[in-house]
């Protein structure tokens, strides 16, 4: 469950930047959102590999 909490924390940390980008049109916040989404993608891929390894062992 620790990995799940890491994902939740990452998403919650991006909430303010999503608001700034979409509602206030802050371009710097958009850059932070893109970086956060890339981190989320990488984290998800790591979890997929971890689950697959556990499943196969």
C-alpha distance matrix in Angstrom:
0.0 3.8 5.4 5.1 6.4 8.8 10.1 10.7 12.4 14.5 15.6 16.6 18.4 20.5 21.6 24.7 25.7 25.5 27.8 30.2 30.5 31.0 32.8 34.7 35.1 34.0 34.1 32.3 29.3 29.4 29.1 26.0 24.5 25.4 23.9 20.6 20.5 21.3 18.5 16.1 17.9 17.6 13.9 13.6 16.1 14.3 11.2 13.9 15.6 12.7 12.1 15.9 16.4 14.3 16.0 19.3 19.2
3.8 0.0 3.8 5.4 5.1 6.3 8.9 9.9 10.5 12.5 14.5 15.3 16.5 18.8 20.4 23.2 24.1 24.4 26.7 28.7 29.2 30.1 31.9 33.4 33.8 32.3 32.3 30.2 27.4 27.7 27.1 23.9 22.8 23.7 21.8 18.7 19.2 19.7 16.5 14.8 17.0 16.1 12.3 13.1 15.5 13.3 10.9 14.3 15.6 12.7 13.2 16.9 17.0 15.4 17.7 20.7 20.4
5.4 3.8 0.0 3.8 5.4 5.0 6.5 8.8 9.9 10.7 12.6 14.4 15.4 17.1 19.1 22.0 22.4 22.5 25.2 27.1 27.1 28.0 30.2 31.7 31.8 30.4 30.0 28.1 25.4 25.3 24.6 21.6 20.3 20.8 19.0 16.0 16.1 16.4 13.3 11.4 13.3 12.5 8.7 9.3 11.8 9.8 7.5 10.9 12.5 10.2 10.9 14.5 15.0 14.0 16.2 19.0 19.3
5.1 5.4 3.8 0.0 3.8 5.4 5.2 6.3 8.7 10.0 10.8 12.4 14.3 15.8 17.1 20.4 21.1 20.7 23.1 25.5 25.6 26.0 28.1 30.0 30.2 29.2 29.2 27.6 24.5 24.4 24.3 21.3 19.5 20.4 19.2 15.8 15.5 16.7 14.1 11.4 13.5 13.7 10.1 9.7 12.9 12.0 9.2 12.0 14.4 12.6 12.3 15.9 17.1 15.9 17.4 20.6 21.3
6.4 5.1 5.4 3.8 0.0 3.8 5.4 5.0 6.0 8.5 9.9 10.4 12.1 14.3 15.5 18.4 19.6 19.7 21.8 24.0 24.6 25.4 27.0 28.7 29.3 28.0 28.3 26.4 23.3 23.8 23.7 20.4 19.0 20.4 19.0 15.4 16.0 17.4 14.5 12.3 15.2 15.3 11.7 12.3 15.6 14.4 12.2 15.3 17.5 15.5 15.7 19.3 20.2 19.0 20.7 23.9 24.2
8.8 6.3 5.0 5.4 3.8 0.0 3.8 5.5 5.1 6.2 8.7 9.9 10.6 12.7 14.7 17.4 17.9 18.4 20.9 22.7 23.0 24.2 26.1 27.4 27.7 26.1 26.0 23.8 21.1 21.4 20.9 17.6 16.6 17.7 15.8 12.5 13.4 14.4 11.1 9.6 12.6 12.3 8.8 10.4 13.4 12.1 10.8 14.2 16.0 14.5 15.4 18.8 19.5 18.9 21.0 23.7 24.1
10.1 8.9 6.5 5.2 5.4 3.8 0.0 3.8 5.4 5.1 6.2 8.6 9.9 11.0 12.8 16.0 16.2 16.0 18.8 20.8 20.7 21.5 23.7 25.3 25.4 24.2 24.0 22.4 19.4 19.3 19.1 16.1 14.4 15.4 14.2 10.7 10.7 12.2 9.6 7.0 10.0 10.8 7.6 8.2 11.8 11.5 10.1 12.9 15.4 14.5 15.0 18.1 19.5 19.2 20.7 23.6 24.5
10.7 9.9 8.8 6.3 5.0 5.5 3.8 0.0 3.8 5.5 5.2 6.1 8.5 10.1 10.9 14.2 15.3 14.9 17.1 19.5 20.0 20.5 22.2 24.0 24.6 23.6 24.0 22.5 19.2 19.5 19.9 16.7 14.8 16.7 15.9 12.1 12.5 14.8 12.5 9.9 13.1 14.3 11.4 11.7 15.4 15.3 13.5 16.1 18.8 17.8 17.9 21.1 22.7 22.0 23.3 26.4 27.3
12.4 10.5 9.9 8.7 6.0 5.1 5.4 3.8 0.0 3.8 5.5 5.1 6.1 8.7 10.2 12.7 13.9 14.5 16.5 18.4 19.3 20.4 21.9 23.1 23.8 22.3 22.8 20.8 17.7 18.6 18.6 15.1 14.0 16.2 14.8 11.2 12.7 14.7 12.0 10.5 14.2 14.8 12.0 13.4 16.8 16.3 15.2 18.2 20.4 19.3 20.0 23.3 24.3 23.8 25.5 28.4 29.1
14.5 12.5 10.7 10.0 8.5 6.2 5.1 5.5 3.8 0.0 3.8 5.5 5.2 6.5 9.1 11.6 11.8 12.4 15.1 16.5 16.9 18.3 20.2 21.3 21.5 19.9 19.9 17.9 14.9 15.4 15.2 11.8 10.7 12.5 11.1 7.4 9.0 11.0 8.4 7.3 11.1 11.9 9.8 11.5 14.7 14.6 14.2 17.0 19.2 18.7 19.7 22.6 23.8 23.8 25.5 28.2 29.1
15.6 14.5 12.6 10.8 9.9 8.7 6.2 5.2 5.5 3.8 0.0 3.8 5.4 5.2 6.7 10.0 10.4 10.0 12.5 14.7 14.9 15.6 17.6 19.2 19.5 18.5 18.8 17.5 14.1 14.3 15.0 12.0 9.8 12.0 11.7 8.0 8.5 11.6 10.1 8.0 11.4 13.3 11.5 12.1 15.7 16.4 15.6 17.8 20.5 20.3 20.7 23.5 25.3 25.2 26.4 29.2 30.5
16.6 15.3 14.4 12.4 10.4 9.9 8.6 6.1 5.1 5.5 3.8 0.0 3.8 5.3 5.3 8.2 9.9 10.1 11.6 13.9 15.0 15.8 17.0 18.5 19.5 18.4 19.4 17.9 14.4 15.4 16.4 13.1 11.5 14.4 14.1 10.5 11.8 14.9 13.2 11.6 15.1 16.8 14.8 15.6 19.2 19.5 18.6 21.1 23.7 23.1 23.5 26.5 28.1 27.7 29.1 32.0 33.0
18.4 16.5 15.4 14.3 12.1 10.6 9.9 8.5 6.1 5.2 5.4 3.8 0.0 3.8 5.6 7.1 8.1 9.6 11.4 12.6 13.9 15.6 16.8 17.5 18.3 16.5 17.3 15.3 12.0 13.6 14.0 10.4 9.8 12.9 12.0 8.8 11.2 13.8 11.9 11.5 15.1 16.3 14.7 16.3 19.5 19.7 19.4 22.1 24.3 23.8 24.8 27.7 29.0 28.9 30.6 33.3 34.1
20.5 18.8 17.1 15.8 14.3 12.7 11.0 10.1 8.7 6.5 5.2 5.3 3.8 0.0 3.8 5.6 5.3 6.2 8.8 10.0 10.6 12.2 13.9 14.8 15.1 13.7 14.2 12.7 9.2 10.2 11.1 7.9 6.4 9.8 9.8 6.8 8.7 11.8 11.0 10.5 13.7 15.5 14.7 15.9 19.0 19.8 19.8 22.0 24.4 24.5 25.3 27.9 29.5 29.8 31.2 33.7 35.0
21.6 20.4 19.1 17.1 15.5 14.7 12.8 10.9 10.2 9.1 6.7 5.3 5.6 3.8 0.0 3.8 5.5 5.2 6.4 8.8 10.0 10.7 11.8 13.2 14.3 13.5 15.0 14.1 10.3 11.5 13.4 10.7 8.8 12.4 13.1 10.3 11.5 15.0 14.5 13.4 16.5 18.7 17.6 18.3 21.6 22.6 22.1 24.2 26.9 26.9 27.3 30.0 31.9 31.9 33.0 35.8 37.1
24.7 23.2 22.0 20.4 18.4 17.4 16.0 14.2 12.7 11.6 10.0 8.2 7.1 5.6 3.8 0.0 3.8 5.4 5.1 6.2 8.6 10.1 10.3 10.8 12.4 11.1 13.1 12.1 8.5 10.8 12.7 10.2 9.4 13.2 13.9 11.8 13.7 16.9 16.4 16.0 19.1 21.1 20.3 21.4 24.5 25.4 25.2 27.4 29.9 30.0 30.6 33.3 35.0 35.1 36.4 39.1 40.4
25.7 24.1 22.4 21.1 19.6 17.9 16.2 15.3 13.9 11.8 10.4 9.9 8.1 5.3 5.5 3.8 0.0 3.8 5.3 5.0 6.0 8.5 9.8 9.8 10.2 8.5 9.8 8.7 5.0 7.0 9.0 6.8 6.2 9.9 10.9 9.6 11.4 14.3 14.5 14.6 17.3 19.3 19.2 20.4 23.1 24.3 24.6 26.6 28.9 29.3 30.2 32.6 34.3 34.8 36.1 38.6 40.0
25.5 24.4 22.5 20.7 19.7 18.4 16.0 14.9 14.5 12.4 10.0 10.1 9.6 6.2 5.2 5.4 3.8 0.0 3.8 5.5 5.2 6.0 8.0 9.4 9.7 9.4 10.6 10.7 7.1 7.3 10.2 8.8 6.4 9.8 11.8 10.2 10.8 14.2 15.0 14.3 16.6 19.2 19.1 19.7 22.5 24.1 24.1 25.6 28.3 29.0 29.5 31.7 33.8 34.3 35.2 37.7 39.4
27.8 26.7 25.2 23.1 21.8 20.9 18.8 17.1 16.5 15.1 12.5 11.6 11.4 8.8 6.4 5.1 5.3 3.8 0.0 3.8 5.5 5.5 5.5 7.1 8.8 9.0 11.5 12.0 8.6 9.7 12.8 11.6 10.0 13.4 15.3 13.8 14.6 18.0 18.6 17.9 20.3 22.9 22.6 23.1 26.1 27.6 27.4 29.0 31.8 32.3 32.7 35.0 37.1 37.4 38.3 41.0 42.6
30.2 28.7 27.1 25.5 24.0 22.7 20.8 19.5 18.4 16.5 14.7 13.9 12.6 10.0 8.8 6.2 5.0 5.5 3.8 0.0 3.8 5.9 5.6 4.9 6.3 5.6 8.5 8.9 6.1 8.0 11.1 10.4 9.8 13.0 14.8 14.1 15.4 18.4 19.1 19.1 21.5 23.7 23.9 24.8 27.5 28.9 29.2 30.9 33.4 34.0 34.7 37.0 38.9 39.4 40.5 43.0 44.5
30.5 29.2 27.1 25.6 24.6 23.0 20.7 20.0 19.3 16.9 14.9 15.0 13.9 10.6 10.0 8.6 6.0 5.2 5.5 3.8 0.0 3.8 5.8 5.7 4.7 4.7 6.3 7.8 5.3 5.3 8.9 9.3 8.1 10.6 13.1 13.0 13.6 16.4 17.9 17.9 19.7 22.2 22.8 23.5 25.9 27.7 28.2 29.5 32.0 33.0 33.7 35.7 37.7 38.6 39.4 41.7 43.6
31.0 30.1 28.0 26.0 25.4 24.2 21.5 20.5 20.4 18.3 15.6 15.8 15.6 12.2 10.7 10.1 8.5 6.0 5.5 5.9 3.8 0.0 3.8 6.0 5.6 7.7 9.3 11.5 9.0 8.2 12.0 12.4 10.4 12.6 15.6 15.1 14.9 18.0 19.7 19.1 20.6 23.5 24.1 24.2 26.7 28.8 28.9 29.9 32.7 33.8 34.1 36.0 38.4 39.1 39.6 42.1 44.1
32.8 31.9 30.2 28.1 27.0 26.1 23.7 22.2 21.9 20.2 17.6 17.0 16.8 13.9 11.8 10.3 9.8 8.0 5.5 5.6 5.8 3.8 0.0 3.8 5.8 8.2 11.0 13.0 10.7 11.1 14.7 14.9 13.3 16.0 18.6 17.9 18.2 21.4 22.7 22.1 23.9 26.8 27.0 27.2 29.9 31.9 31.8 33.0 35.9 36.7 37.0 39.1 41.4 41.9 42.5 45.1 47.0
34.7 33.4 31.7 30.0 28.7 27.4 25.3 24.0 23.1 21.3 19.2 18.5 17.5 14.8 13.2 10.8 9.8 9.4 7.1 4.9 5.7 6.0 3.8 0.0 3.8 5.5 9.0 11.0 9.5 10.5 13.9 14.3 13.7 16.3 18.6 18.4 19.2 22.1 23.4 23.3 25.3 27.8 28.2 28.9 31.4 33.1 33.5 34.9 37.5 38.3 38.9 41.0 43.1 43.7 44.6 47.0 48.8
35.1 33.8 31.8 30.2 29.3 27.7 25.4 24.6 23.8 21.5 19.5 19.5 18.3 15.1 14.3 12.4 10.2 9.7 8.8 6.3 4.7 5.6 5.8 3.8 0.0 3.8 6.1 9.0 8.3 8.3 11.6 12.9 12.4 14.2 16.9 17.3 17.9 20.3 22.1 22.3 23.8 26.3 27.2 27.9 30.1 32.0 32.7 33.8 36.3 37.5 38.2 40.0 42.1 43.0 43.8 46.1 48.0
34.0 32.3 30.4 29.2 28.0 26.1 24.2 23.6 22.3 19.9 18.5 18.4 16.5 13.7 13.5 11.1 8.5 9.4 9.0 5.6 4.7 7.7 8.2 5.5 3.8 0.0 3.8 5.6 5.5 6.7 9.3 10.3 10.8 12.9 14.8 15.5 16.8 18.9 20.3 21.1 22.9 24.9 25.8 27.0 29.1 30.7 31.6 33.0 35.2 36.2 37.3 39.2 41.0 42.0 43.1 45.2 46.9
34.1 32.3 30.0 29.2 28.3 26.0 24.0 24.0 22.8 19.9 18.8 19.4 17.3 14.2 15.0 13.1 9.8 10.6 11.5 8.5 6.3 9.3 11.0 9.0 6.1 3.8 0.0 3.8 5.3 5.0 6.7 9.0 9.8 10.8 12.8 14.4 15.4 16.9 18.8 20.0 21.2 23.1 24.5 25.7 27.4 29.1 30.4 31.7 33.6 34.9 36.2 37.8 39.5 40.8 42.0 43.8 45.6
32.3 30.2 28.1 27.6 26.4 23.8 22.4 22.5 20.8 17.9 17.5 17.9 15.3 12.7 14.1 12.1 8.7 10.7 12.0 8.9 7.8 11.5 13.0 11.0 9.0 5.6 3.8 0.0 3.8 5.3 5.2 6.5 8.8 10.0 10.9 12.5 14.4 15.6 16.9 18.5 20.2 21.5 22.7 24.5 26.1 27.4 28.8 30.5 32.2 33.2 34.8 36.5 38.0 39.2 40.7 42.5 44.0
29.3 27.4 25.4 24.5 23.3 21.1 19.4 19.2 17.7 14.9 14.1 14.4 12.0 9.2 10.3 8.5 5.0 7.1 8.6 6.1 5.3 9.0 10.7 9.5 8.3 5.5 5.3 3.8 0.0 3.8 5.4 5.0 6.1 8.6 9.8 10.4 12.2 14.2 15.2 16.2 18.3 19.9 20.7 22.2 24.3 25.6 26.6 28.3 30.3 31.2 32.4 34.4 36.0 37.0 38.3 40.4 41.9
29.4 27.7 25.3 24.4 23.8 21.4 19.3 19.5 18.6 15.4 14.3 15.4 13.6 10.2 11.5 10.8 7.0 7.3 9.7 8.0 5.3 8.2 11.1 10.5 8.3 6.7 5.0 5.3 3.8 0.0 3.8 5.4 5.0 6.2 8.6 9.7 10.4 12.3 14.2 15.1 16.4 18.4 19.7 20.8 22.6 24.4 25.5 26.7 28.8 30.1 31.2 32.9 34.7 35.9 37.0 38.9 40.7
29.1 27.1 24.6 24.3 23.7 20.9 19.1 19.9 18.6 15.2 15.0 16.4 14.0 11.1 13.4 12.7 9.0 10.2 12.8 11.1 8.9 12.0 14.7 13.9 11.6 9.3 6.7 5.2 5.4 3.8 0.0 3.8 5.4 5.1 6.3 8.6 9.9 10.7 12.4 14.2 15.4 16.7 18.4 19.9 21.3 22.8 24.4 25.8 27.4 28.8 30.3 31.8 33.3 34.8 36.1 37.8 39.5
26.0 23.9 21.6 21.3 20.4 17.6 16.1 16.7 15.1 11.8 12.0 13.1 10.4 7.9 10.7 10.2 6.8 8.8 11.6 10.4 9.3 12.4 14.9 14.3 12.9 10.3 9.0 6.5 5.0 5.4 3.8 0.0 3.8 5.4 5.1 6.0 8.5 9.8 10.5 12.2 14.2 15.3 16.3 18.1 19.9 21.0 22.4 24.2 25.9 26.8 28.3 30.2 31.6 32.7 34.3 36.2 37.6
24.5 22.8 20.3 19.5 19.0 16.6 14.4 14.8 14.0 10.7 9.8 11.5 9.8 6.4 8.8 9.4 6.2 6.4 10.0 9.8 8.1 10.4 13.3 13.7 12.4 10.8 9.8 8.8 6.1 5.0 5.4 3.8 0.0 3.8 5.4 5.0 6.1 8.6 9.8 10.3 12.2 14.2 15.0 16.2 18.3 19.9 20.8 22.3 24.4 25.4 26.5 28.4 30.2 31.2 32.4 34.5 36.1
25.4 23.7 20.8 20.4 20.4 17.7 15.4 16.7 16.2 12.5 12.0 14.4 12.9 9.8 12.4 13.2 9.9 9.8 13.4 13.0 10.6 12.6 16.0 16.3 14.2 12.9 10.8 10.0 8.6 6.2 5.1 5.4 3.8 0.0 3.8 5.4 5.1 6.2 8.7 9.8 10.5 12.4 14.2 15.2 16.6 18.5 19.9 21.0 22.8 24.4 25.7 27.1 28.8 30.3 31.4 33.1 35.0
23.9 21.8 19.0 19.2 19.0 15.8 14.2 15.9 14.8 11.1 11.7 14.1 12.0 9.8 13.1 13.9 10.9 11.8 15.3 14.8 13.1 15.6 18.6 18.6 16.9 14.8 12.8 10.9 9.8 8.6 6.3 5.1 5.4 3.8 0.0 3.8 5.4 5.1 6.3 8.6 9.9 10.7 12.3 14.2 15.4 16.6 18.4 20.0 21.4 22.6 24.4 25.9 27.2 28.7 30.2 31.8 33.3
20.6 18.7 16.0 15.8 15.4 12.5 10.7 12.1 11.2 7.4 8.0 10.5 8.8 6.8 10.3 11.8 9.6 10.2 13.8 14.1 13.0 15.1 17.9 18.4 17.3 15.5 14.4 12.5 10.4 9.7 8.6 6.0 5.0 5.4 3.8 0.0 3.8 5.4 5.0 6.2 8.6 9.9 10.4 12.2 14.2 15.3 16.4 18.2 20.0 20.9 22.3 24.3 25.7 26.8 28.2 30.2 31.6
20.5 19.2 16.1 15.5 16.0 13.4 10.7 12.5 12.7 9.0 8.5 11.8 11.2 8.7 11.5 13.7 11.4 10.8 14.6 15.4 13.6 14.9 18.2 19.2 17.9 16.8 15.4 14.4 12.2 10.4 9.9 8.5 6.1 5.1 5.4 3.8 0.0 3.8 5.3 4.9 6.1 8.6 9.7 10.3 12.3 14.2 15.1 16.3 18.5 19.8 20.8 22.5 24.3 25.6 26.6 28.5 30.3
21.3 19.7 16.4 16.7 17.4 14.4 12.2 14.8 14.7 11.0 11.6 14.9 13.8 11.8 15.0 16.9 14.3 14.2 18.0 18.4 16.4 18.0 21.4 22.1 20.3 18.9 16.9 15.6 14.2 12.3 10.7 9.8 8.6 6.2 5.1 5.4 3.8 0.0 3.8 5.3 5.0 6.3 8.5 9.8 10.6 12.4 14.3 15.3 16.8 18.4 20.0 21.2 22.8 24.5 25.7 27.2 29.0
18.5 16.5 13.3 14.1 14.5 11.1 9.6 12.5 12.0 8.4 10.1 13.2 11.9 11.0 14.5 16.4 14.5 15.0 18.6 19.1 17.9 19.7 22.7 23.4 22.1 20.3 18.8 16.9 15.2 14.2 12.4 10.5 9.8 8.7 6.3 5.0 5.3 3.8 0.0 3.8 5.4 5.1 6.1 8.5 9.9 10.6 12.3 14.2 15.5 16.4 18.3 20.0 21.2 22.5 24.2 25.8 27.2
16.1 14.8 11.4 11.4 12.3 9.6 7.0 9.9 10.5 7.3 8.0 11.6 11.5 10.5 13.4 16.0 14.6 14.3 17.9 19.1 17.9 19.1 22.1 23.3 22.3 21.1 20.0 18.5 16.2 15.1 14.2 12.2 10.3 9.8 8.6 6.2 4.9 5.3 3.8 0.0 3.8 5.5 5.0 6.0 8.5 9.8 10.5 12.2 14.3 15.1 16.3 18.2 19.9 20.9 22.2 24.2 25.8
17.9 17.0 13.3 13.5 15.2 12.6 10.0 13.1 14.2 11.1 11.4 15.1 15.1 13.7 16.5 19.1 17.3 16.6 20.3 21.5 19.7 20.6 23.9 25.3 23.8 22.9 21.2 20.2 18.3 16.4 15.4 14.2 12.2 10.5 9.9 8.6 6.1 5.0 5.4 3.8 0.0 3.8 5.5 5.1 6.2 8.7 9.9 10.5 12.5 14.3 15.3 16.6 18.5 20.1 21.0 22.6 24.6
17.6 16.1 12.5 13.7 15.3 12.3 10.8 14.3 14.8 11.9 13.3 16.8 16.3 15.5 18.7 21.1 19.3 19.2 22.9 23.7 22.2 23.5 26.8 27.8 26.3 24.9 23.1 21.5 19.9 18.4 16.7 15.3 14.2 12.4 10.7 9.9 8.6 6.3 5.1 5.5 3.8 0.0 3.8 5.4 5.1 6.3 8.7 9.9 10.7 12.4 14.3 15.4 16.7 18.5 19.9 21.3 22.8
13.9 12.3 8.7 10.1 11.7 8.8 7.6 11.4 12.0 9.8 11.5 14.8 14.7 14.7 17.6 20.3 19.2 19.1 22.6 23.9 22.8 24.1 27.0 28.2 27.2 25.8 24.5 22.7 20.7 19.7 18.4 16.3 15.0 14.2 12.3 10.4 9.7 8.5 6.1 5.0 5.5 3.8 0.0 3.8 5.4 5.1 6.3 8.7 10.0 10.5 12.3 14.3 15.4 16.5 18.2 20.0 21.3
13.6 13.1 9.3 9.7 12.3 10.4 8.2 11.7 13.4 11.5 12.1 15.6 16.3 15.9 18.3 21.4 20.4 19.7 23.1 24.8 23.5 24.2 27.2 28.9 27.9 27.0 25.7 24.5 22.2 20.8 19.9 18.1 16.2 15.2 14.2 12.2 10.3 9.8 8.5 6.0 5.1 5.4 3.8 0.0 3.8 5.4 5.1 6.2 8.7 9.8 10.5 12.3 14.2 15.3 16.3 18.3 20.1
16.1 15.5 11.8 12.9 15.6 13.4 11.8 15.4 16.8 14.7 15.7 19.2 19.5 19.0 21.6 24.5 23.1 22.5 26.1 27.5 25.9 26.7 29.9 31.4 30.1 29.1 27.4 26.1 24.3 22.6 21.3 19.9 18.3 16.6 15.4 14.2 12.3 10.6 9.9 8.5 6.2 5.1 5.4 3.8 0.0 3.8 5.4 5.0 6.3 8.6 9.9 10.6 12.4 14.3 15.3 16.6 18.5
14.3 13.3 9.8 12.0 14.4 12.1 11.5 15.3 16.3 14.6 16.4 19.5 19.7 19.8 22.6 25.4 24.3 24.1 27.6 28.9 27.7 28.8 31.9 33.1 32.0 30.7 29.1 27.4 25.6 24.4 22.8 21.0 19.9 18.5 16.6 15.3 14.2 12.4 10.6 9.8 8.7 6.3 5.1 5.4 3.8 0.0 3.8 5.4 5.2 6.2 8.7 9.9 10.6 12.4 14.2 15.4 16.7
11.2 10.9 7.5 9.2 12.2 10.8 10.1 13.5 15.2 14.2 15.6 18.6 19.4 19.8 22.1 25.2 24.6 24.1 27.4 29.2 28.2 28.9 31.8 33.5 32.7 31.6 30.4 28.8 26.6 25.5 24.4 22.4 20.8 19.9 18.4 16.4 15.1 14.3 12.3 10.5 9.9 8.7 6.3 5.1 5.4 3.8 0.0 3.8 5.4 4.9 6.0 8.5 9.8 10.5 12.0 14.1 15.4
13.9 14.3 10.9 12.0 15.3 14.2 12.9 16.1 18.2 17.0 17.8 21.1 22.1 22.0 24.2 27.4 26.6 25.6 29.0 30.9 29.5 29.9 33.0 34.9 33.8 33.0 31.7 30.5 28.3 26.7 25.8 24.2 22.3 21.0 20.0 18.2 16.3 15.3 14.2 12.2 10.5 9.9 8.7 6.2 5.0 5.4 3.8 0.0 3.8 5.5 5.2 6.1 8.6 10.0 10.5 12.2 14.4
15.6 15.6 12.5 14.4 17.5 16.0 15.4 18.8 20.4 19.2 20.5 23.7 24.3 24.4 26.9 29.9 28.9 28.3 31.8 33.4 32.0 32.7 35.9 37.5 36.3 35.2 33.6 32.2 30.3 28.8 27.4 25.9 24.4 22.8 21.4 20.0 18.5 16.8 15.5 14.3 12.5 10.7 10.0 8.7 6.3 5.2 5.4 3.8 0.0 3.8 5.5 5.1 6.1 8.6 9.8 10.5 12.3
12.7 12.7 10.2 12.6 15.5 14.5 14.5 17.8 19.3 18.7 20.3 23.1 23.8 24.5 26.9 30.0 29.3 29.0 32.3 34.0 33.0 33.8 36.7 38.3 37.5 36.2 34.9 33.2 31.2 30.1 28.8 26.8 25.4 24.4 22.6 20.9 19.8 18.4 16.4 15.1 14.3 12.4 10.5 9.8 8.6 6.2 4.9 5.5 3.8 0.0 3.8 5.5 5.2 6.2 8.5 10.0 10.8
12.1 13.2 10.9 12.3 15.7 15.4 15.0 17.9 20.0 19.7 20.7 23.5 24.8 25.3 27.3 30.6 30.2 29.5 32.7 34.7 33.7 34.1 37.0 38.9 38.2 37.3 36.2 34.8 32.4 31.2 30.3 28.3 26.5 25.7 24.4 22.3 20.8 20.0 18.3 16.3 15.3 14.3 12.3 10.5 9.9 8.7 6.0 5.2 5.5 3.8 0.0 3.8 5.5 5.2 6.0 8.6 10.1
15.9 16.9 14.5 15.9 19.3 18.8 18.1 21.1 23.3 22.6 23.5 26.5 27.7 27.9 30.0 33.3 32.6 31.7 35.0 37.0 35.7 36.0 39.1 41.0 40.0 39.2 37.8 36.5 34.4 32.9 31.8 30.2 28.4 27.1 25.9 24.3 22.5 21.2 20.0 18.2 16.6 15.4 14.3 12.3 10.6 9.9 8.5 6.1 5.1 5.5 3.8 0.0 3.8 5.5 5.0 6.1 8.7
16.4 17.0 15.0 17.1 20.2 19.5 19.5 22.7 24.3 23.8 25.3 28.1 29.0 29.5 31.9 35.0 34.3 33.8 37.1 38.9 37.7 38.4 41.4 43.1 42.1 41.0 39.5 38.0 36.0 34.7 33.3 31.6 30.2 28.8 27.2 25.7 24.3 22.8 21.2 19.9 18.5 16.7 15.4 14.2 12.4 10.6 9.8 8.6 6.1 5.2 5.5 3.8 0.0 3.8 5.4 5.2 6.2
14.3 15.4 14.0 15.9 19.0 18.9 19.2 22.0 23.8 23.8 25.2 27.7 28.9 29.8 31.9 35.1 34.8 34.3 37.4 39.4 38.6 39.1 41.9 43.7 43.0 42.0 40.8 39.2 37.0 35.9 34.8 32.7 31.2 30.3 28.7 26.8 25.6 24.5 22.5 20.9 20.1 18.5 16.5 15.3 14.3 12.4 10.5 10.0 8.6 6.2 5.2 5.5 3.8 0.0 3.8 5.5 5.3
16.0 17.7 16.2 17.4 20.7 21.0 20.7 23.3 25.5 25.5 26.4 29.1 30.6 31.2 33.0 36.4 36.1 35.2 38.3 40.5 39.4 39.6 42.5 44.6 43.8 43.1 42.0 40.7 38.3 37.0 36.1 34.3 32.4 31.4 30.2 28.2 26.6 25.7 24.2 22.2 21.0 19.9 18.2 16.3 15.3 14.2 12.0 10.5 9.8 8.5 6.0 5.0 5.4 3.8 0.0 3.8 5.7
19.3 20.7 19.0 20.6 23.9 23.7 23.6 26.4 28.4 28.2 29.2 32.0 33.3 33.7 35.8 39.1 38.6 37.7 41.0 43.0 41.7 42.1 45.1 47.0 46.1 45.2 43.8 42.5 40.4 38.9 37.8 36.2 34.5 33.1 31.8 30.2 28.5 27.2 25.8 24.2 22.6 21.3 20.0 18.3 16.6 15.4 14.1 12.2 10.5 10.0 8.6 6.1 5.2 5.5 3.8 0.0 3.8
19.2 20.4 19.3 21.3 24.2 24.1 24.5 27.3 29.1 29.1 30.5 33.0 34.1 35.0 37.1 40.4 40.0 39.4 42.6 44.5 43.6 44.1 47.0 48.8 48.0 46.9 45.6 44.0 41.9 40.7 39.5 37.6 36.1 35.0 33.3 31.6 30.3 29.0 27.2 25.8 24.6 22.8 21.3 20.1 18.5 16.7 15.4 14.4 12.3 10.8 10.1 8.7 6.2 5.3 5.7 3.8 0.0
